[in-house]
């Protein structure tokens, strides 16, 4: 499932980095913290790799 907004795509990228150990989990906030706990690495990858060109800034 592709990301629906740039904010969602960015949060998924941060959660993915934490899940892989590239960034400490303590630095996560809000949606990215919840995503890291509840989603698999494959799901996060799918959201994070969404092209940003046609995405809204925030989901309405």
Secondary structure as GFF3:
##gff-version 3
##sequence-region A 1 60
A	DSSP	alpha_helix	6	20	.	.	.	ID=ss1
A	DSSP	three_ten_helix	25	27	.	.	.	ID=ss2
A	DSSP	alpha_helix	30	38	.	.	.	ID=ss3
A	DSSP	alpha_helix	41	48	.	.	.	ID=ss4
###
